[in-house]
Amino acid sequence: MKKKLMVVDDSRVLEMQMEKLLEGSDFQVAAHCKTGEEAIGLYGMVAPDVVTMDVIMPGLDGFETARAILEEHAGARIVVVTSLDSEDIGDELDGLDVKGVVCKPFERETLLDALEQAMA
């Protein structure tokens, strides 16, 4: 059975890219949320195996959203997917139990490796 992925990103392009990149893998997009608020509301219903979380979104940013999800669901596996430099987000990641960071743009293998590591 494929592992369920929740994609949290306000970009329609990324949504389509994720679906294409995951073809033939052990993962499938179970939900796509355009805002952090939507992700928080749907997480319990979707029960994803892994969440990919953009940082810059309207409303709650990815860090606030990840914190809220992890407070409610301590076992949540979140991989941050961002175009920001890792130095720019380092402070925000301190104390936040995310399972990985993938920098945009990314290759299929980079994404799949991060998702598999999050599942380990």
Sequence and secondary structure as in RCSB ss.txt:
>XXXX:A:sequence
MKKKLMVVDDSRVLEMQMEKLLEGSDFQVAAHCKTGEEAIGLYGMVAPDVVTMDVIMPGLDGFETARAILEEHAG
ARIVVVTSLDSEDIGDELDGLDVKGVVCKPFERETLLDALEQAMA
>XXXX:A:secstr
  EEEEEE S HHHHHHHHHHHTTSSEEEEEEESSHHHHHHHHHHH  SEEEE SS SSS HHHHHHHHHHH TT
  EEEEESS HHHHHHHHTT   SEEEESS  HHHHHHHHHHHH 
